[in-house]
Amino acid sequence: MSEVTPIFPSPRKPDDLGRGPMVMGLTWTFTILAIVTTLLRFYVRRRIGPHPAPDDWLMLVAAVLQLVCQIFVTIAFTYGMGKHQADIRVPDEIVPMVMWEWVSIVPGLTAGMLGRLSICVLLVRLFGVHRWFRHHAIILTACGVVVNILIIITVFASRTPVQSLWDQSIPGATQWDPNIVLSLMYIGQGFYAIADITFVLIPIIFIWKLQTALERRVGLISLMAMGLFTAALSIMKGIAADPGPSPDGPTNPDQAYEATLELLWATLEQASVVALGNVPALRPLGRLDLPVISSLAGSLKRRCSRVFSHMSSKNGSSKSSSKNDHAAGPGSGPGEYRDLEMNGNRTQVRHTDVWHEMDGTASTDDMVYDGRIHRTDAFAVSSAPAMAKAGSR
C-alpha cells in the first residue's frame, strides 16, 4: 500500500509562538490604557464638568472600536499570528489567521480616525482664535480621514472575490495593482504623521506665549508633548506598511511573520491616539476629593510652586503678576474646555471685575498666595456695570 504524500508540508516548530506573545502583551496594555483613560474622562465630566461634549463621544466610540480591533487581533493570535510561516499549519491555521488580521483593519483604522477627530475638536476649541491654525487642523484631519476611508474601501475591493485576500488557493482570483493600496497607505500615514507633529509643536508655541504662570505653561506643554509618541508610531507604521499578497503568491517566504510588525505598530498607534487624546481632559482629576491623589498632588504642587516661584523671581516675572493666570477663561463649569489664546491674550481683569465661586470646593485662600493668583479653575469672572469714566479712574 503506497504512502500518501501531504499536499502542504507539516509545520516545522508548531509550538514556537514567535512574536505573538510580545504583540499580545504590548497591544493589550495600550488598549486597556485607552479604555481606562476614556472611562476616567467620562467620570471627570460627570463629577466636575458639564454634560459630555461631541469630542468626548467621539473618543468613546474610538475606544470601543479599538477594543473590537484588539479582540480580532487576539483571535488571529490563537491561529498563529506572530509565528514564522513555516511553523503555521496550512491551510487550517494560516487562512483564518490572515482573515482576522484583514478584518481588524476596519475597526482599527476607524478608531484612529475618530480619535484624531476628537483631538482636532479639542484643539480648535482651545486655540480657535488663530484662524490659520483652525483651518490647518480641520483640513489636515479631514484629508487623513478621507484617505483612510479610501484605504478601507480599496483594500477589500482590490481583490475579487474578497476571500482571496486571505485564501490564495481560490482559483481565478483577480487583484488590482498592489501599489495602489500601498500608495494610499503612505499618503494616509503621511497626513497623520504631519498632524501628530504639528498638533504638538504649534500649540506648544501658543502655550509658551500665554500670560500665565510658568509652572502652568510647563505642565500644559508636557501634556501636549506626549503626542510626539503617537507621531513616532505613525512613522513606524508607515515604514512597516505591506500591500499584502501579490497575484503570483507571497514574494517574501516569511511574509506572515514580517507582517506582524505592521500589525503591532498599527494597533499601538490607534490605542495611543485614544489614550493620549484623553490626557488633557483628565487634568481636572487633581481637583476631585480623592484622598490619596489629593495628598500626592498637593505635596507635588507645593514643591513645584516653590521651585517655579524661585525661577520666576529670578526672571523678574513678579512685576507682571497682575496679568498672570487669566488663561483659564470662561466656561460653563470648572471642567469645561477654554479658549486659552482668546482669554490669555485679550482678557484684562479690572478692579470692577467680580470673582464668582463656581462650586463649593473653592476658596479665595486657594486662589491667592505669595501675592499672586495661582488658582482660577473654580472661579468665573464677570464685570460689574460700567462706572463713570472719572469715577473708574
Secondary structure, 3 states (H helix, E strand, C coil): CCCCCCCCCCCCCCCCCCCHHHHHHHHHHHHHHHHHHHHHHHHHHHHCCCCCCHHHHHHHHHHHHHHHHHHHHHHHHHCCCCCCHHHCCCCCCHHHHHHHHHHCHHHHHHHHHHHHHHHHHHHHHHHCCCHHHHHHHHHHHHHHHHHHHHHHHHHHHCEECHHHHCCCCCCCCEECCHHHHHHHHHHHHHHHHHHHHHHHHHHHHHHHCCCCCHHHHHHHHHHHHCHHHHHHHHHHHHHCCCCCCECCECCCCCHHHHHHHHHHHHHHHHHHHHHHHHHHHHHHHHHCCCHHHHHHHHHHHHHHHHHHHHHHHHCCHHHHHHHCCCCCCCCCCCCCCCCHHHHHHHCCCCCCEEEEECCCCCCHHHHEECCEECCCCCEEEEECCCCCHHHHC
